[in-house]
Amino acid sequence: LLSRPPEHEKPPAVTNGELRINGKGKKLRKPRTIYSSLQLQALNQRFQQTQYLALPERAELAAQLGLTQTQVKIWFQNKRSKYKKIMKQG
């Protein structure tokens, strides 16, 4: 006969990509991605060529750099945002 573990021993629940303990409380986010200097160099080089990547390009770049497609997508989004901010300032 298997007994269920007490409520406080439940594994953390993941909702919308956010880790939650006991289904409530503070959101625990995934740790921030630390890019290697080689990865940053390649990403910046590619950004200078084009600010937007098509899906196959993103998949290829992610595979080359050992990153997920989401990491590449978000890096490009953040870089475009910073670039626009700098251009706006002058």
C-alpha positions in Angstrom: 0.0 0.0 0.0 1.4 3.4 -1.1 0.8 6.3 1.2 0.8 9.9 -0.2 3.5 12.2 1.1 2.3 15.0 3.4 1.3 18.2 1.7 4.5 20.0 2.7 6.6 17.4 0.8 5.0 18.0 -2.5 7.4 18.8 -5.4 7.3 22.4 -6.5 4.7 23.2 -9.1 5.7 24.8 -12.4 3.2 27.2 -13.9 3.7 29.2 -17.1 7.4 28.5 -16.8 7.6 29.9 -13.3 8.5 27.7 -10.3 6.1 27.9 -7.4 6.2 26.2 -4.0 2.9 25.0 -2.6 1.1 26.6 -5.6 1.5 30.0 -3.9 4.1 32.5 -2.6 7.0 34.1 -4.4 7.7 33.2 -8.0 11.1 31.5 -8.4 12.5 32.3 -11.8 15.0 30.3 -13.8 18.5 31.5 -13.2 19.8 34.2 -15.6 21.6 32.8 -18.6 25.4 33.5 -18.5 26.7 33.7 -22.1 30.3 32.9 -22.8 32.5 35.5 -24.5 32.5 33.3 -27.6 28.7 33.1 -27.6 28.4 36.9 -27.1 30.9 37.5 -29.9 28.9 35.4 -32.3 25.5 36.9 -31.3 26.8 40.5 -31.6 28.4 39.7 -35.0 25.1 38.2 -36.2 23.2 41.2 -34.8 25.4 43.6 -36.9 24.4 41.6 -40.0 20.7 41.5 -39.2 18.6 42.6 -36.3 15.9 39.9 -37.0 16.4 36.2 -37.4 14.1 33.9 -39.3 13.2 30.6 -37.6 15.7 28.4 -39.4 18.5 31.0 -38.9 17.6 31.1 -35.2 17.6 27.3 -34.9 21.0 27.1 -36.7 22.6 29.8 -34.6 21.3 28.2 -31.4 22.7 24.8 -32.4 26.1 26.3 -33.3 26.3 28.1 -30.0 24.9 25.4 -27.7 22.0 27.6 -26.7 18.2 27.1 -26.9 16.2 28.9 -29.6 14.4 30.8 -26.8 17.7 32.0 -25.4 18.7 33.3 -28.9 15.3 34.9 -29.4 15.3 36.7 -26.1 18.9 37.8 -26.6 18.0 39.4 -29.9 14.8 41.0 -28.4 16.9 42.5 -25.6 19.6 43.7 -28.0 17.1 45.4 -30.3 15.5 47.1 -27.3 18.9 48.4 -26.0 19.9 49.4 -29.6 16.7 51.4 -30.1 17.2 53.1 -26.7 20.7 54.1 -27.6 19.6 55.4 -31.0 16.8 57.4 -29.4 19.3 59.1 -27.0 21.4 60.2 -30.0 
